[in-house]
Amino acid sequence: MKTVAKRAGFPNDKILSSIETFANTSSGSIPNTLVNEYGENDSAEILKFLCCGFGVGLSWAAVELDLSPSQILPLIHTDEWFDDGLPEE
């Protein structure tokens, strides 16, 4: 990511990453990073995001988003888990 950012001319302080917190969460990496960085922020200021992802088989995508931090829900931490993937009734 740092190499791509450098070649694209983005300063390091504009690059968000949460790999140290969540590891590689595949398709959840971008939303996890946004929630981790802005989920507790209720600012109405509109921010511009350029989100780029790449994965297995050289799949890739990019999107430009205009979001306010108030639109990003907070991260909920829990210790709950289910043996069979379904909640108990």
Backbone as a printed PyTorch tensor [residue, N CA C, xyz], in Angstrom:
tensor([[[  0.8210,  -1.1850,   0.0000],
         [  0.0000,   0.0000,   0.0000],
         [  0.8670,   1.2510,   0.0000]],

        [[  1.9310,   1.2040,   0.7600],
         [  2.7950,   2.3810,   0.8360],
         [  3.4410,   2.6870,  -0.5130]],

        [[  3.8310,   1.6500,  -1.2390],
         [  4.4490,   1.8400,  -2.5480],
         [  3.4480,   2.4300,  -3.5350]],

        [[  2.2340,   1.8980,  -3.5440],
         [  1.1980,   2.4180,  -4.4380],
         [  0.8810,   3.8680,  -4.0920]],

        [[  0.7530,   4.1590,  -2.8070],
         [  0.4630,   5.5290,  -2.3730],
         [  1.5820,   6.4810,  -2.8060]],

        [[  2.8150,   6.0480,  -2.6500],
         [  3.9550,   6.8910,  -3.0310],
         [  3.9380,   7.1750,  -4.5260]],

        [[  3.6920,   6.1350,  -5.3280],
         [  3.6670,   6.3120,  -6.7860],
         [  2.4840,   7.1670,  -7.2310]],

        [[  1.3780,   7.1060,  -6.4860],
         [  0.1970,   7.9010,  -6.8280],
         [  0.2990,   9.3260,  -6.2880]],

        [[  1.2960,   9.5830,  -5.4520],
         [  1.4990,  10.9230,  -4.9260],
         [  0.6850,  11.2440,  -3.6820]],

        [[  0.1960,  10.2170,  -2.9860],
         [ -0.5520,  10.4300,  -1.7500],
         [  0.4110,  10.4690,  -0.5680]],

        [[  0.2870,  11.4530,   0.3200],
         [  1.1230,  11.4700,   1.5140],
         [  0.7120,  10.3490,   2.4690]],

        [[  1.6690,   9.8210,   3.2110],
         [  1.3950,   8.6980,   4.1220],
         [  0.3330,   9.0160,   5.1660]],

        [[  0.2080,  10.2700,   5.5700],
         [ -0.7880,  10.6020,   6.5890],
         [ -2.2190,  10.5550,   6.0510]],

        [[ -2.3870,  10.3880,   4.7410],
         [ -3.7130,  10.2650,   4.1360],
         [ -4.1090,   8.8080,   3.8830]],

        [[ -3.2080,   7.8860,   4.1700],
         [ -3.4650,   6.4640,   3.9250],
         [ -3.9670,   5.8130,   5.2100]],

        [[ -5.1630,   5.2110,   5.1350],
         [ -5.7220,   4.5080,   6.2890],
         [ -5.4860,   3.0150,   6.1390]],

        [[ -5.1910,   2.3640,   7.2420],
         [ -5.0040,   0.9170,   7.2480],
         [ -5.4030,   0.3840,   8.6160]],

        [[ -5.9860,  -0.7860,   8.6190],
         [ -6.3380,  -1.4220,   9.8960],
         [ -5.8120,  -2.8540,   9.9610]],

        [[ -4.8510,  -3.1640,   9.1250],
         [ -4.3340,  -4.5390,   9.0860],
         [ -3.6870,  -4.9270,  10.4140]],

        [[ -3.1140,  -3.9510,  11.1250],
         [ -2.5070,  -4.2450,  12.4260],
         [ -3.5720,  -4.5920,  13.4650]],

        [[ -4.7750,  -4.0630,  13.3010],
         [ -5.8630,  -4.2880,  14.2520],
         [ -6.6680,  -5.5390,  13.9250]],

        [[ -7.0220,  -5.7160,  12.6340],
         [ -7.9380,  -6.7870,  12.2340],
         [ -7.2840,  -7.8820,  11.4120]],

        [[ -6.0410,  -7.7350,  11.0210],
         [ -5.3590,  -8.6240,  10.0830],
         [ -6.0090,  -8.4680,   8.7120]],

        [[ -5.8570,  -9.4210,   7.8390],
         [ -6.4340,  -9.3380,   6.4970],
         [ -7.8480,  -9.8950,   6.5470]],

        [[ -8.8240,  -9.0360,   6.4100],
         [-10.2300,  -9.4680,   6.4710],
         [-10.8640,  -9.5160,   5.0850]],

        [[-10.0380,  -9.6200,   4.0540],
         [-10.5120,  -9.7780,   2.6830],
         [-11.4530,  -8.6410,   2.3060]],

        [[-12.6620,  -8.9490,   1.8760],
         [-13.5820,  -7.9130,   1.4020],
         [-14.0730,  -6.9920,   2.5120]],

        [[-13.8460,  -7.3490,   3.7680],
         [-14.2500,  -6.4970,   4.8740],
         [-13.2020,  -5.4790,   5.2740]],

        [[-12.0450,  -5.5060,   4.6400],
         [-10.9420,  -4.6300,   5.0550],
         [-11.2650,  -3.1460,   4.9220]],

        [[-11.8750,  -2.7450,   3.8240],
         [-12.1780,  -1.3210,   3.6330],
         [-13.2430,  -0.8520,   4.6190]],

        [[-14.4000,  -1.5450,   4.7330],
         [-15.3730,  -1.0970,   5.7380],
         [-14.8250,  -1.1480,   7.1610]],

        [[-14.0640,  -2.1760,   7.4970],
         [-13.4730,  -2.2540,   8.8380],
         [-12.5630,  -1.0600,   9.1110]],

        [[-11.7900,  -0.6600,   8.1200],
         [-10.8750,   0.4630,   8.2870],
         [-11.6420,   1.7610,   8.4840]],

        [[-12.7010,   1.9810,   7.6990],
         [-13.5070,   3.1930,   7.8560],
         [-14.1740,   3.2390,   9.2230]],

        [[-14.7270,   2.1130,   9.6550],
         [-15.3780,   2.0490,  10.9680],
         [-14.3570,   2.2690,  12.0750]],

        [[-13.1940,   1.6610,  11.9610],
         [-12.1530,   1.7900,  12.9730],
         [-11.6910,   3.2430,  13.1050]],

        [[-11.5950,   3.9400,  11.9910],
         [-11.0920,   5.3160,  11.9900],
         [-12.1670,   6.3550,  12.3120]],

        [[-13.3870,   6.1430,  11.8220],
         [-14.4130,   7.1880,  11.9130],
         [-15.6920,   6.7770,  12.6290]],

        [[-15.8100,   5.5430,  13.0890],
         [-17.0520,   5.0530,  13.6750],
         [-17.5280,   5.7790,  14.9130]],

        [[-16.6420,   6.3910,  15.6550],
         [-17.0160,   7.1230,  16.8700],
         [-17.1570,   8.6250,  16.6210]],

        [[-16.9420,   9.0540,  15.3860],
         [-16.9550,  10.4690,  15.0310],
         [-18.3340,  10.8360,  14.4960]],

        [[-18.9960,  11.8190,  15.0780],
         [-20.3340,  12.2010,  14.6130],
         [-20.3200,  13.5180,  13.8380]],

        [[-19.1800,  13.8580,  13.2720],
         [-19.0430,  15.0860,  12.4890],
         [-19.9000,  15.0110,  11.2280]],

        [[-20.4850,  16.1270,  10.8340],
         [-21.2840,  16.1950,   9.6110],
         [-20.4420,  16.6370,   8.4110]],

        [[-19.1530,  16.9150,   8.6400],
         [-18.2630,  17.3320,   7.5540],
         [-18.1830,  16.2250,   6.4990]],

        [[-18.2920,  16.5960,   5.2350],
         [-18.1840,  15.6250,   4.1460],
         [-16.7050,  15.4130,   3.8270]],

        [[-16.2910,  14.1520,   3.8460],
         [-14.9050,  13.7830,   3.5340],
         [-14.8820,  13.0010,   2.2310]],

        [[-13.8170,  13.1370,   1.4810],
         [-13.6340,  12.3670,   0.2490],
         [-12.7310,  11.1770,   0.5380]],

        [[-13.1540,  10.0110,   0.0640],
         [-12.3650,   8.7900,   0.2150],
         [-12.1160,   8.1850,  -1.1570]],

        [[-10.9260,   7.7070,  -1.3820],
         [-10.6210,   6.8970,  -2.5490],
         [-10.2880,   5.5150,  -2.0080]],

        [[-11.1820,   4.5750,  -2.2310],
         [-11.0160,   3.2120,  -1.6980],
         [-10.6020,   2.2930,  -2.8290]],

        [[ -9.5120,   1.5860,  -2.6310],
         [ -9.0010,   0.6540,  -3.6350],
         [ -8.7660,  -0.6940,  -2.9640]],

        [[ -9.2070,  -1.7380,  -3.6250],
         [ -8.9990,  -3.0830,  -3.1000],
         [ -8.4920,  -4.0000,  -4.1930]],

        [[ -7.7180,  -4.9720,  -3.8060],
         [ -7.2600,  -5.9720,  -4.7530],
         [ -7.1930,  -7.3030,  -4.0280]],

        [[ -7.3390,  -8.3710,  -4.7890],
         [ -7.3970,  -9.6620,  -4.1270],
         [ -6.9870, -10.8110,  -5.0170]],

        [[ -7.5120, -11.9520,  -4.6700],
         [ -7.1780, -13.2160,  -5.3300],
         [ -7.4970, -13.1410,  -6.8220]],

        [[ -6.6510, -13.7440,  -7.6300],
         [ -6.8890, -13.7860,  -9.0670],
         [ -6.7320, -12.4340,  -9.7340]],

        [[ -5.9950, -11.5550,  -9.1000],
         [ -5.7650, -10.2110,  -9.6020],
         [ -7.0640,  -9.4200,  -9.7550]],

        [[ -8.0480,  -9.7220,  -8.9180],
         [ -9.2710,  -8.9150,  -8.9160],
         [ -8.9820,  -7.5920,  -8.2300]],

        [[ -9.6240,  -6.5280,  -8.6910],
         [ -9.3900,  -5.2310,  -8.0920],
         [-10.5940,  -4.3360,  -8.3420]],

        [[-10.7040,  -3.3090,  -7.5470],
         [-11.7670,  -2.3260,  -7.7030],
         [-11.3460,  -1.0410,  -7.0200]],

        [[-11.9570,   0.0560,  -7.4420],
         [-11.7050,   1.3520,  -6.8210],
         [-12.9940,   2.1550,  -6.8690]],

        [[-13.2090,   2.9760,  -5.8440],
         [-14.3890,   3.8330,  -5.7860],
         [-14.0350,   5.1040,  -5.0370]],

        [[-14.6020,   6.2110,  -5.4780],
         [-14.4760,   7.4740,  -4.7580],
         [-15.7760,   7.6800,  -3.9940]],

        [[-15.6640,   7.9450,  -2.6960],
         [-16.8370,   8.1450,  -1.8470],
         [-16.8030,   9.5180,  -1.2160]],

        [[-17.9560,  10.1380,  -1.1230],
         [-18.1280,  11.3530,  -0.3340],
         [-19.0060,  10.9650,   0.8440]],

        [[-18.4270,  10.9100,   2.0310],
         [-19.1530,  10.4800,   3.2300],
         [-18.8770,  11.4430,   4.3710]],

        [[-19.8450,  11.5520,   5.2420],
         [-19.5800,  12.2480,   6.4900],
         [-19.3760,  11.1740,   7.5530]],

        [[-18.4860,  11.3940,   8.5030],
         [-18.2660,  10.4070,   9.5570],
         [-19.5460,  10.0200,  10.2980]],

        [[-20.5350,  10.9200,  10.3390],
         [-21.7910,  10.5950,  11.0220],
         [-22.5630,   9.4890,  10.3010]],

        [[-22.2090,   9.1840,   9.0550],
         [-22.8580,   8.1070,   8.3040],
         [-22.2050,   6.7480,   8.5520]],

        [[-21.0990,   6.7320,   9.2690],
         [-20.3550,   5.4940,   9.5150],
         [-20.6790,   5.0100,  10.9180]],

        [[-21.2430,   3.8320,  11.0120],
         [-21.6490,   3.2920,  12.3060],
         [-20.4330,   2.8820,  13.1320]],

        [[-20.5420,   2.9250,  14.4580],
         [-19.4110,   2.5160,  15.3040],
         [-19.1960,   1.0080,  15.2830]],

        [[-17.9940,   0.6170,  15.6080],
         [-17.6380,  -0.7910,  15.7240],
         [-18.1820,  -1.3320,  17.0410]],

        [[-18.7980,  -2.4920,  16.9960],
         [-19.3250,  -3.1160,  18.2020],
         [-18.4420,  -4.3100,  18.5450]],

        [[-17.8370,  -4.2680,  19.7290],
         [-16.9920,  -5.3760,  20.1920],
         [-17.8500,  -6.3350,  21.0160]],

        [[-17.6790,  -7.6240,  20.7800],
         [-18.4250,  -8.6110,  21.5420],
         [-17.5930,  -9.8780,  21.6950]],

        [[-17.8980, -10.6340,  22.7340],
         [-17.2570, -11.9300,  22.9320],
         [-18.2070, -13.0630,  22.5620]],

        [[-19.3860, -12.7170,  22.0170],
         [-20.3570, -13.7450,  21.6470],
         [-19.8650, -14.5440,  20.4510]],

        [[-20.1600, -15.8150,  20.4700],
         [-19.8990, -16.6730,  19.3340],
         [-20.8440, -17.8570,  19.4080]],

        [[-21.0470, -18.5170,  18.3120],
         [-22.0180, -19.6020,  18.2200],
         [-21.3560, -20.8330,  17.6430]],

        [[-21.5370, -21.9990,  18.3030],
         [-20.9080, -23.2290,  17.8320],
         [-21.3240, -23.5870,  16.4050]],

        [[-22.6120, -23.4680,  16.1060],
         [-23.1110, -23.8890,  14.8060],
         [-23.3990, -22.7000,  13.8810]],

        [[-22.9840, -21.5120,  14.2750],
         [-23.2020, -20.3460,  13.4490],
         [-24.5740, -19.7220,  13.6350]],

        [[-25.4180, -20.3180,  14.4580],
         [-26.7620, -19.7870,  14.6710],
         [-26.9340, -19.4200,  16.1430]],

        [[-27.6190, -18.3160,  16.4180],
         [-27.8570, -17.9680,  17.8280],
         [-28.8210, -18.9470,  18.4860]],

        [[-28.6380, -19.1110,  19.7820],
         [-29.5520, -19.9960,  20.5330],
         [-30.8760, -19.3120,  20.7050]],

        [[-31.9480, -20.1070,  20.6840],
         [-33.2930, -19.5500,  20.8750],
         [-33.6810, -19.5890,  22.3130]]])
